[in-house]
Every structure is written in C-alpha cells, then in structure tokens.
C-alpha cells in the first residue's frame, strides 16, 4: 500500500501524525537554522508549501526532534534547543480596511502570546502590541519570528482606495523586526510577492532574500529525481492501468505539471499540489492549480494597466525588474514570475548584464491561464469562451474560414469598450490570444529576412498567413504578404497556403473586411 497523499495538511504535525507522504526537504531547513542569527525572506507562488515550511521551522525551534525521525535533519548536526516562537499567519487577519486589519493583527499577536505563556497589556495598536510581545518573549530566550503570507493584505487590496492605509499598518507592524534585531535568533518570512516599498525590505539591512537563490531553488516543489523516488511506482501502476507506455506517460506528466524554475541554473520542479491532486484523482490530467484559487487579481492588474501579455511573454527582462515591484507601478514580468504564471526559461548576457527570457511553466498553467485571459478581456464566462474555442477548432479542422471570421467578429464585439483600444496591435493580440487556445501551431510576429508576419497558423493539412491592418483595405494586407514573400518559409511544407488580410475599423472597433486568397 502507498502512503496517502494530502494536499490540504498545512502543519508538519498533521502531515507526520497522519502518515501522509512527505517528500523530504529537511536538509534545506538545516541550511537555514544552522546560522546563529538568520533573517530570511522567500517568495513562492501559491500552493507550493510555504505554510508547511513555516510549520516545519516552528517545530525545529520548539525542539520537537522526534517529529523528524527518519528524515534527513534528524541525523544532521543541530542542538534542538527550544526558543520562544512567534508564528504569524497574516492570512488569518481580515483586511477589508486598515482598522479591521489592525484588529486582526492584534488578535494574531495575542494568540501567539497565549501559546507562549505571556500576558500582554490592553494595547490596541497592532505594531505596538507586536513590539510588546517580542520584548516580553526575549526574557525566555532569543526570539524566533515566522511570518506566513506577509503580503496578503496588500494583494487583496491592490486597487482599493485605502491601499496606502493598509500599507502603513503593515509597515508599523513589521518595523518591530528591525527594532528587535539584537533579541532575535531567527526570522523567516514568506509570501507570493515582494513589494519593494514595504519597510521590512528597505530597513532590514541583514535580510537575506533567497527567492532566486540557486541554493534554495528546489526547496519548494518536486524535482524529477524526487518524483521518481517517491512516486515512481504509482506512475508505473497508472500507466499499466491505462495501458500506455510508461516512458510516454512520464513525459506527459512532465509536460503537464513540471517546469517551474526559480533560478536559471536550477532544475525545474513540479507544483506539489497539482501533482498530489493528479494522483488522488487517479491519474486524471486537469488544471488543478487554477481550480484551487482564483487568478482574478492577476487579470485585474493586466486589464487596468493595459498590459500586452504576449509582449511580456516574449520580451527579455532585466534582473532588477524581476527582483520586486511597487504596489503603485507593478511591472508585469515581475508580477507574473513571482505569482507563478511565468517562469525562467533562460538567461543571456547583454553588455555583461543578465537578461531573462520567460515562458509558461507547463501545459496546466498555459492552457488555463490563456482561457482565463481571454475570458477576462472579453468579460465573458469560461463556459462561453470554451464553447467559442470548440467552434473555432471545428472550423479550423474543416478549413471553414468564414466560420472563423464570424466567431472572431462576435468575440471582439462582446469585449467591453473600456477593454479595447484603437491600436492595431491590440486587436491582433486579442485574435492571437484566442488562436493560441485552438491546439494548432500558432506563431505571432514571425521575423523573416524581409519583414515581420503578423500571425501564422500551421494546421495539420493547411497553413494560414494573416496580416492585420487598421483602416486600410484588406487587399493591401494581401499585397504586403505577397510583396514581402511571407509565404516563402512555408512552401517546403507542401501544404496549401491561404493568405488572409484583415481590416479593423477604428470607428466600428471590429473587423470590417476579411479577404482571402489561395497561394498558387
């Protein structure tokens, strides 16, 4: 019998006592705790095990060695000394306003005081109360502070009118870490994002951000080697049950759930929740990561800032941009990387400075994200978008281009006025985002020796070359395709090629002319 897999146990005690399978990462925690005065920050996307890691650290510093029996840390050199531990899960604090957040933080601090055995005063200012707790806890020994989801109040209020008040409450709260430095044994903070203007980052001189550290790049998530070691027999059993080749089955699982990279030279990792749910669902391939939480925050940012997502996807970015972002001026690449919707593909050196190229981590993220993106832009339900995609797929397979034209016109017409601009590139990217969901081979802005092709679809038995114009006859688009030889790179495929010129109207804000010509 296999050990059960849990995707909902957030404490180390429950994981061990429930005999759930735990992929042993305790050697990474040894690297952290062996330092005598470490202050660390590490951000990871949601559902990567951040809360579990905080629970592991709590048990280490409370001296609960027997919980680690059979794991790597148990036999490593460590004194297992007990320390007063302040464990703050900021997600437990409601944050509809600064006042409510302040009260919630006070409640969390008081619960910690009670657990440690400290009686606090009647102070109602969360920052002052946190400082009081640290000051009283230091009499019991050097203090350990563990903060989980430090950024949740900011993320949930990103466009709220009271975001500055929320930020101020958090600054007044976290400043206690700096003020209490001499009394601290260890500090560990986690979150999804790194907001550059939160005081903990600007004022903690000795804070070590290990988010993109190669040494800790695989601390969260499962490497391929770990998957083989802990799950290999399950994978073989599922492959045999489904009567598929074991190697091909492994490759499909990799394609769906592997691919997150948190340092350019590090191994890629699987999201642990997605993989766990995959096994618990009997090997059913699905978008589990998206189903565990809404990505509405991300799409709200993309819409409000009128961000061209696909430009972000293909454009190299500087390492400084990826390090953190400002609440008021978020760079899309940093946002999408830190939240897990994009990951590091490769790094190139430009004038002795690294530039990063990003990509989707895997098929699970790519397919679900693009459906949500199209749904968000059009402000239409996923069911409606999915229905449109199926219609387009059928039209593409049968080469019924008039149906493709009809569906695209309908889709663009449904997009709210405020979500569109009159730029040719905007309409092009709307169409491209829809086309990417079709399952065919899609290329956008293809550079050749004599120009740049707007969009190419390479179907099983046909090739379509698109040129988009704004307030210009579609015949001009066809003429440009011919004049610049856009079809030349595809002639050797031996497939029929259709040239399609599309004219968008600035006034009507949609496709007003669709012209096709078969290449002879």
ZAKOLRO-477507 format. One record per residue (C-alpha): residue in one letter; x, y, z. Coordinates in steps of 0.25 Angstrom, whole numbers, padded with zeros to 4 digits, always signed. Example, Ala and Ser with C-alpha at 12.3 -4.5 7.8 and 13.67 -1.06 7.14 Angstrom:
A+0049-0018+0031 S+0055-0004+0029 
REM end
This chain:
X+0000+0000+0000 X+0004+0014-0003 X+0005+0025+0007 X-0007+0035+0006 X-0004+0048-0001 X-0010+0060+0005 X-0012+0074-0002 X-0019+0080+0010 X-0010+0078+0022 X-0003+0091+0025 X+0004+0087+0038 X+0016+0078+0039 X+0010+0071+0051 X-0003+0067+0044 X+0006+0062+0032 X+0014+0053+0041 X+0003+0048+0050 X-0006+0045+0038 X+0005+0037+0032 X+0004+0045+0019 X+0015+0044+0009 X+0025+0055+0011 X+0036+0058+0001 X+0048+0060+0010 X+0053+0075+0009 X+0058+0076+0023 X+0073+0077+0018 X+0069+0091+0013 X+0064+0095+0026 X+0077+0091+0033 X+0084+0101+0024 X+0075+0111+0029 X+0075+0108+0044 X+0089+0105+0046 X+0092+0120+0045 X+0092+0127+0058 X+0085+0139+0054 X+0078+0137+0041 X+0067+0147+0035 X+0062+0141+0022 X+0051+0144+0012 X+0046+0135+0001 X+0034+0137-0008 X+0028+0126-0016 X+0014+0124-0024 X+0002+0120-0016 X+0001+0105-0013 X+0015+0102-0013 X+0016+0098+0002 X+0020+0111+0009 X+0011+0109+0021 X+0016+0095+0023 X+0031+0100+0022 X+0027+0111+0033 X+0021+0099+0042 X+0034+0091+0040 X+0042+0103+0045 X+0033+0105+0057 X+0035+0090+0061 X+0050+0091+0059 X+0051+0103+0068 X+0042+0097+0078 X+0051+0085+0079 X+0042+0075+0074 X+0053+0066+0069 X+0044+0053+0069 X+0035+0058+0059 X+0047+0058+0049 X+0051+0043+0052 X+0054+0036+0039 X+0057+0050+0031 X+0070+0056+0027 X+0070+0066+0038 X+0069+0056+0049 X+0083+0052+0048 X+0089+0065+0044 X+0097+0073+0054 X+0088+0082+0061 X+0085+0085+0076 X+0070+0085+0076 X+0070+0096+0086 X+0056+0102+0090 X+0053+0116+0087 X+0041+0125+0088 X+0034+0124+0075 X+0025+0135+0069 X+0017+0129+0058 X+0009+0140+0050 X+0000+0135+0039 X-0004+0149+0033 X-0015+0142+0024 X-0023+0140+0037 X-0025+0155+0038 X-0037+0161+0031 X-0033+0173+0023 X-0045+0180+0018 X-0040+0193+0024 X-0028+0198+0031 X-0035+0198+0044 X-0040+0183+0042 X-0026+0179+0038 X-0021+0185+0051 X-0031+0178+0060 X-0028+0165+0053 X-0013+0166+0055 X-0015+0169+0069 X-0023+0156+0071 X-0012+0148+0064 X-0001+0154+0073 X-0010+0151+0086 X-0012+0137+0081 X+0003+0135+0080 X+0005+0142+0094 X-0005+0132+0100 X+0003+0120+0093 X+0016+0125+0098 X+0010+0127+0112 X+0011+0142+0112 X+0000+0152+0117 X+0000+0165+0109 X-0006+0179+0113 X-0018+0184+0107 X-0011+0191+0095 X-0020+0192+0083 X-0009+0197+0073 X-0004+0185+0065 X+0010+0190+0063 X+0012+0194+0078 X+0006+0180+0082 X+0015+0172+0074 X+0027+0180+0079 X+0022+0177+0093 X+0021+0162+0090 X+0035+0162+0085 X+0040+0170+0097 X+0034+0160+0107 X+0037+0148+0099 X+0052+0151+0099 X+0052+0148+0114 X+0050+0134+0111 X+0062+0133+0101 X+0065+0138+0087 X+0053+0140+0079 X+0049+0133+0066 X+0039+0140+0057 X+0032+0133+0046 X+0023+0141+0037 X+0014+0134+0026 X+0007+0141+0015 X+0012+0155+0019 X+0007+0161+0007 X-0008+0156+0006 X-0014+0169+0011 X-0007+0177+0000 X-0010+0167-0011 X-0025+0167-0007 X-0026+0182-0007 X-0017+0185-0018 X-0027+0195-0025 X-0034+0198-0012 X-0035+0213-0009 X-0029+0210+0005 X-0017+0203+0000 X-0008+0213+0006 X-0014+0212+0020 X-0013+0196+0019 X+0002+0198+0015 X+0004+0207+0027 X-0002+0197+0037 X+0008+0187+0031 X+0020+0196+0032 X+0017+0200+0046 X+0015+0185+0049 X+0028+0179+0042 X+0037+0190+0047 X+0038+0183+0060 X+0047+0173+0053 X+0057+0183+0051 X+0056+0189+0065 X+0057+0176+0072 X+0069+0171+0064 X+0078+0168+0076 X+0068+0159+0082 X+0065+0151+0070 X+0070+0137+0068 X+0063+0135+0054 X+0053+0141+0045 X+0047+0135+0033 X+0036+0142+0024 X+0028+0136+0012 X+0019+0142+0003 X+0015+0141-0012 X+0021+0155-0016 X+0032+0164-0012 X+0026+0178-0011 X+0038+0188-0011 X+0032+0199-0002 X+0029+0190+0010 X+0038+0195+0021 X+0043+0181+0024 X+0051+0181+0011 X+0057+0195+0012 X+0060+0195+0026 X+0065+0181+0029 X+0080+0182+0026 X+0083+0168+0029 X+0071+0162+0022 X+0075+0151+0012 X+0065+0149+0001 X+0067+0135-0004 X+0055+0135-0014 X+0064+0134-0026 X+0076+0127-0019 X+0081+0115-0026 X+0084+0108-0013 X+0069+0108-0010 X+0063+0108-0024 X+0057+0094-0021 X+0054+0095-0007 X+0039+0096-0011 X+0033+0087-0022 X+0038+0073-0026 X+0050+0071-0035 X+0049+0060-0046 X+0058+0051-0037 X+0049+0053-0025 X+0037+0049-0033 X+0043+0037-0038 X+0048+0033-0024 X+0035+0036-0017 X+0024+0034-0027 X+0031+0025-0038 X+0023+0012-0034 X+0010+0020-0034 X+0013+0025-0048 X+0016+0011-0053 X+0003+0006-0048 X-0005+0017-0054 X+0002+0015-0067 X-0001+0000-0067 X-0015+0002-0063 X-0018+0012-0074 X-0010+0002-0084 X+0000+0013-0088 X+0015+0013-0090 X+0022+0016-0076 X+0032+0026-0082 X+0021+0033-0091 X+0013+0034-0078 X+0024+0040-0070 X+0027+0050-0082 X+0012+0054-0082 X+0012+0057-0067 X+0025+0065-0068 X+0018+0073-0079 X+0006+0076-0071 X+0012+0079-0057 X+0027+0080-0057 X+0034+0093-0062 X+0035+0103-0051 X+0049+0109-0050 X+0054+0118-0039 X+0068+0120-0043 X+0073+0120-0057 X+0083+0109-0054 X+0074+0101-0045 X+0066+0088-0048 X+0051+0090-0051 X+0041+0086-0041 X+0026+0081-0041 X+0016+0088-0033 X+0013+0079-0021 X-0002+0081-0020 X-0004+0079-0035 X+0004+0066-0035 X-0003+0062-0022 X-0017+0064-0027 X-0013+0057-0040 X-0010+0044-0032 X-0022+0046-0023 X-0031+0047-0035 X-0026+0034-0041 X-0017+0040-0051 X-0027+0050-0058 X-0020+0061-0065 X-0026+0074-0061 X-0024+0089-0057 X-0023+0086-0042 X-0014+0098-0039 X-0025+0108-0045 X-0036+0101-0038 X-0030+0103-0024 X-0031+0118-0025 X-0036+0130-0034 X-0025+0137-0042 X-0035+0149-0043 X-0024+0158-0036 X-0014+0156-0048 X-0024+0159-0059 X-0029+0171-0052 X-0015+0177-0052 X-0013+0173-0067 X-0026+0180-0071 X-0024+0192-0062 X-0010+0195-0067 X-0014+0191-0082 X-0003+0181-0082 X+0000+0173-0094 X+0002+0160-0088 X+0009+0153-0100 X+0018+0164-0102 X+0022+0162-0087 X+0023+0147-0090 X+0033+0148-0102 X+0041+0161-0098 X+0054+0159-0089 X+0054+0166-0076 X+0065+0171-0067 X+0068+0164-0054 X+0066+0177-0046 X+0051+0177-0051 X+0049+0163-0046 X+0054+0166-0032 X+0042+0173-0027 X+0031+0182-0031 X+0024+0195-0025 X+0009+0194-0022 X+0006+0206-0030 X+0014+0202-0042 X+0015+0187-0044 X+0024+0182-0055 X+0016+0171-0062 X+0028+0162-0063 X+0031+0162-0048 X+0017+0160-0045 X+0015+0148-0054 X+0028+0142-0050 X+0026+0143-0035 X+0012+0138-0035 X+0016+0126-0044 X+0009+0129-0057 X+0022+0130-0064 X+0035+0124-0060 X+0050+0126-0064 X+0053+0120-0078 X+0067+0124-0080 X+0077+0135-0077 X+0086+0143-0087 X+0097+0153-0084 X+0096+0166-0091 X+0107+0176-0088 X+0111+0168-0076 X+0097+0169-0070 X+0088+0157-0070 X+0074+0158-0077 X+0063+0148-0074 X+0054+0141-0084 X+0041+0135-0078 X+0031+0124-0082 X+0019+0117-0077 X+0024+0107-0067 X+0015+0095-0073 X+0003+0091-0080 X-0006+0093-0068 X-0003+0107-0066 X-0002+0111-0081 X-0016+0105-0085 X-0023+0110-0072 X-0017+0124-0072 X-0020+0127-0086 X-0034+0123-0085 X-0036+0132-0073 X-0028+0143-0080 X-0038+0142-0092 X-0050+0141-0082 X-0045+0153-0074 X-0042+0162-0086 X-0056+0159-0092 X-0063+0159-0078 X-0070+0146-0083 X-0071+0133-0075 X-0061+0122-0077 X-0073+0113-0082 X-0075+0123-0093 X-0061+0124-0097 X-0059+0109-0097 X-0071+0108-0106 X-0065+0118-0116 X-0052+0111-0115 X-0058+0098-0119 X-0066+0104-0131 X-0053+0110-0135 X-0045+0097-0134 X-0056+0091-0143 X-0055+0102-0153 X-0040+0101-0154 X-0040+0086-0156 X-0050+0087-0167 X-0044+0099-0173 X-0057+0107-0172 X-0050+0121-0171 X-0063+0128-0172 X-0068+0122-0158 X-0054+0127-0152 X-0057+0141-0157 X-0071+0140-0151 X-0067+0135-0138 X-0056+0145-0137 X-0065+0157-0140 X-0075+0152-0130 X-0064+0151-0119 X-0058+0165-0122 X-0072+0171-0122 X-0074+0165-0108 X-0062+0172-0102 X-0066+0184-0093 X-0062+0197-0099 X-0053+0200-0088 X-0045+0188-0090 X-0041+0191-0104 X-0032+0202-0111 X-0031+0206-0125 X-0018+0201-0127 X-0015+0190-0138 X-0007+0183-0128 X-0018+0182-0118 X-0027+0175-0128 X-0016+0166-0133 X-0013+0161-0119 X-0028+0158-0116 X-0028+0149-0128 X-0015+0143-0125 X-0019+0140-0110 X-0032+0133-0116 X-0024+0125-0127 X-0014+0120-0116 X-0025+0112-0110 X-0028+0104-0123 X-0017+0094-0121 X-0011+0097-0134 X+0003+0102-0137 X+0002+0117-0135 X+0013+0128-0138 X+0011+0142-0135 X+0020+0153-0141 X+0029+0144-0148 X+0042+0151-0153 X+0047+0147-0167 X+0058+0153-0175 X+0049+0163-0182 X+0039+0167-0171 X+0030+0162-0160 X+0018+0153-0161 X+0007+0157-0152 X+0001+0143-0150 X+0003+0129-0156 X-0005+0116-0153 X+0001+0103-0157 X-0011+0093-0157 X-0010+0078-0159 X-0013+0080-0174 X-0013+0095-0177 X-0005+0108-0174 X-0011+0121-0171 X-0004+0134-0172 X-0010+0147-0166 X-0007+0161-0168 X-0015+0172-0160 X-0018+0186-0164 X-0025+0198-0157 X-0034+0206-0166 X-0027+0200-0179 X-0033+0191-0190 X-0031+0177-0187 X-0025+0176-0201 X-0013+0184-0196 X-0011+0173-0186 X-0011+0162-0196 X-0002+0170-0205 X+0008+0172-0194 X+0009+0157-0191 X+0012+0155-0206 X+0022+0166-0208 X+0030+0162-0195 X+0029+0148-0198 X+0023+0144-0185 X+0019+0130-0190 X+0034+0126-0194 X+0038+0119-0181 X+0026+0110-0182 X+0026+0106-0197 X+0034+0094-0193 X+0023+0088-0184 X+0016+0084-0197 X+0002+0089-0190 X-0008+0098-0197 X-0006+0112-0192 X-0017+0123-0190 X-0014+0137-0189 X-0023+0145-0180 X-0024+0160-0180 X-0032+0167-0168 X-0036+0181-0167 X-0040+0187-0154 X-0049+0199-0153 X-0045+0210-0143 X-0059+0215-0143 X-0066+0201-0143 X-0056+0195-0133 X-0056+0182-0140 X-0053+0174-0153 X-0060+0181-0165 X-0053+0173-0176 X-0047+0159-0177 X-0041+0156-0191 X-0035+0142-0194 X-0026+0137-0206 X-0021+0124-0208 X-0006+0124-0211 X-0004+0117-0225 
REM end
